[in-house]
Amino acid sequence: MNWTIAQGNWEIFKGKARAKWGKLTDDDFKTARGKREEFVGRIRKRYGLKKDEAEHQVDRLLSKMSASHPTFGKAFYRSIFHRSHAHS
């Protein structure tokens, strides 16, 4: 799943991520907001994971969210479509 979709649905993603990685702080989420490398780095720091394992866990969460929440990606794509046509 594309990280861009997580950026566009940050609050939904943040709720699921908070449930999965309870050691992440509000500051972690605030600092990492929408920045994949920063978010993965925060997971690595809090859980002592290697980069590839942290990335894999993030990808798994995104895939689960996409499968269980059909509107997860749709809201993002609607917002992009709306923004691109608003400037026309």
C-alpha positions as CSV (number, residue, x, y, z in Angstrom):
1,M,0.0,0.0,0.0
2,N,1.2,3.4,-0.9
3,W,2.4,5.6,2.0
4,T,0.7,8.6,0.3
5,I,-2.6,7.1,1.3
6,A,-1.6,7.1,4.9
7,Q,-0.6,10.7,4.6
8,G,-4.1,11.6,3.3
9,N,-5.8,9.6,6.0
10,W,-3.4,10.4,8.8
11,E,-5.9,10.4,11.7
12,I,-7.2,7.0,10.7
13,F,-3.7,5.7,10.3
14,K,-2.5,7.2,13.5
15,G,-5.3,5.5,15.5
16,K,-4.4,2.1,14.1
17,A,-0.7,2.7,14.5
18,R,-1.2,3.8,18.1
19,A,-3.0,0.6,18.9
20,K,-0.2,-1.5,17.3
21,W,2.8,0.5,18.6
22,G,1.7,1.6,22.0
23,K,5.2,2.9,22.9
24,L,5.0,5.7,20.4
25,T,4.3,9.0,22.0
26,D,2.2,12.0,20.9
27,D,5.5,13.7,20.0
28,D,6.5,10.7,17.8
29,F,3.3,11.1,15.8
30,K,3.5,14.8,15.6
31,T,7.1,14.8,14.4
32,A,6.6,11.9,12.0
33,R,3.3,13.2,10.6
34,G,3.2,12.0,7.0
35,K,6.9,11.3,6.8
36,R,7.5,7.6,6.3
37,E,11.2,7.5,7.0
38,E,10.7,9.5,10.2
39,F,7.8,7.3,11.3
40,V,9.8,4.1,10.6
41,G,12.7,5.6,12.6
42,R,10.5,6.3,15.5
43,I,9.3,2.7,15.5
44,R,12.9,1.5,15.3
45,K,13.9,3.6,18.2
46,R,11.0,2.6,20.5
47,Y,11.1,-1.1,19.7
48,G,14.8,-1.7,18.8
49,L,13.9,-3.1,15.3
50,K,16.0,-3.2,12.2
51,K,14.9,-0.9,9.4
52,D,13.6,-3.6,7.2
53,E,11.5,-5.1,10.0
54,A,10.0,-1.8,10.9
55,E,9.2,-1.0,7.3
56,H,7.7,-4.5,6.9
57,Q,5.4,-3.9,9.9
58,V,4.3,-0.5,8.6
59,D,3.5,-2.1,5.2
60,R,1.5,-4.9,6.9
61,L,-0.5,-2.4,8.8
62,L,-1.3,-0.4,5.7
63,S,-2.3,-3.5,3.8
64,K,-4.6,-4.6,6.7
65,M,-6.1,-1.1,6.8
66,S,-6.7,-1.1,3.1
67,A,-8.4,-4.5,3.2
68,S,-10.6,-3.8,6.2
69,H,-11.4,-0.1,5.5
70,P,-12.5,0.2,1.9
71,T,-12.8,4.0,2.3
72,F,-9.3,4.3,3.6
73,G,-7.8,5.1,0.3
74,K,-10.9,6.6,-1.3
75,A,-10.9,9.6,1.0
76,F,-7.4,10.5,0.0
77,Y,-8.1,10.1,-3.7
78,R,-11.2,12.3,-3.4
79,S,-9.2,15.0,-1.7
80,I,-6.5,14.9,-4.4
81,F,-9.2,15.0,-7.2
82,H,-11.0,17.9,-5.5
83,R,-7.7,19.9,-5.0
84,S,-6.6,19.4,-8.6
85,H,-10.0,20.6,-10.0
86,A,-10.3,23.5,-7.5
87,H,-7.3,25.1,-9.1
88,S,-8.5,24.7,-12.7
